[in-house]
Each structure stands twice: as C-alpha cells, then as structure tokens.
Amino acid sequence: MIDSASLYFRVRALKIDVYDDFDLEWDKEIIYSGRSLEHFAGEPIAMTTMWRVDIIDLARDEVVIELSSIDSRDEAEGLLGGVRTDLESLSRLEFISKYFSED
C-alpha cells in the first residue's frame, strides 16, 4: 500500500506507576541516593500501575497523541496489537478517520 498508515504513525504502550498521596520534593540528594521512597516517607507507599497507549505522528515532528489510559496490562496489549494491525492494513486516511475522528 503506497499510503500505508505505518509510514506516518507508530504506536506504543507505556507502563506508568502512580504513587498515591505521596509528594516528593525534588532534591539532588534524594534522587541519586538509591534509597526507596518508603525510606523518605517512613511507611509503605501505595502505588497504582496503569498503562497508556499512545500514537506517535511522525509527520508532525513525532507529536504524541494519547489514545487510552488502561488499568490492565492485558487490555493495553490487546489495544496495542489492534492498532499495530491497523497500521499495517489501513491507509493513512483510513487510520486518521478511525482513530482521530471527532465524535
């Protein structure tokens, strides 16, 4: 396909760890100390893991568009696989219409 979406876009999944109710002031000694966050908080830190699936638009200087934020790794991998399939099978215009249409 001459105008394949894969020539214009990439997709990625990012794992994001979110620490609940913990505010760390940025300090050179803390960042490079190698100690755990629990050391500074004095107690275990609650953490939530989420997955973000992004589309990278190569035609616009690698602009990153967040497609979805998902709590489940399996769901994120499923979405990632579906978008990769579409990148290979759809034209650029079909891909734009599917993922960037204004609802």
Stockholm file with secondary structure:
# STOCKHOLM 1.0

chainA/1-103         MIDSASLYFRVRALKIDVYDDFDLEWDKEIIYSGRSLEHFAGEPIAMTTMWRVDIIDLARDEVVIELSSIDSRDEAEGLLGGVRTDLESLSRLEFISKYFSED
#=GR chainA/1-103 SS CTTBGGGTEEEEEEEEEEETTCCCCCCHHHHTTCCCHHHHHSSCCCEEEEEEEEEEEGGGTTEEEEEEEESCHHHHHHHHHHHHHHHHHSBHHHHHHHHHCCC
#=GC SS_cons         CTTBGGGTEEEEEEEEEEETTCCCCCCHHHHTTCCCHHHHHSSCCCEEEEEEEEEEEGGGTTEEEEEEEESCHHHHHHHHHHHHHHHHHSBHHHHHHHHHCCC
//
